[in-house]
Amino acid sequence: MFSLGGSILAPETVDEKYVREAAGFLKRLSARNQVAVVVGGGRPARERIKAARERGASWAECDHEGILATRENARALVKALGADAEKTVPETVREAAVLYGKRIVVMGGTEPGHSTDAVAALIGDWVKADVFVNASNVDAVYDKDPKKNHGAKPLERVGIDELIRLLDGEGFNAGEYPLLDHVALKVIKRARLKTVILDGRDLANMEAAAEGRKFRGTVVVP
């Protein structure tokens, strides 16, 4: 189960080079594993959310605008995967779970109020995934915010309760979700879902994590 952050899939617009490379990686992995991917919105989502706020939209409507952007990103990845992907981009967790196990399932967000990471965690719980790979431009969980603390240290392992503490107080508005939002954290904890956090731009490292080999990043212990 993968969550591909918008920060790497669409840092400005959809990064077509990255999408092609990620599609190749996912095809290889799907030859020996069942694969599902939830993609984030990136800058296209933030721009849609900003425009919605400027016209006076509610936060729920802003979330919906972001969700529409994630689905467009999902369709770009489906196109790159070709015959290896399900052509339908599911709009609910249940739809994704029904399709899971045949071809690669790719989707974006579902409902306002939570992130695409939460959607991925919910699918991972539903299908009893072996591992949930959270891939973004963040290479690990740190003991302190590395943007504010030069001495912050990456953690190879972190307990789910400690991760909840580290992320407490992060933003929860549309387009401002933290590394993992509160819904994703709750699902990981209750489902005891094996979770790894890594830099999704390093596809070889992500493949190693998905297959249980040594990788660079953080294991979240539920």
Beta strands, then each sheet from edge to edge (+ up, - down):
strand 1: 2-4
strand 2: 36-39
strand 3: 105-107
strand 4: 132-136
strand 5: 141-142
strand 6: 154-155
strand 7: 157-159
strand 8: 195-199
strand 9: 218-221
sheet 1: 3+ 2+ 1+ 4+ 8+ 9- 7-
sheet 2: 5+ 6-
end
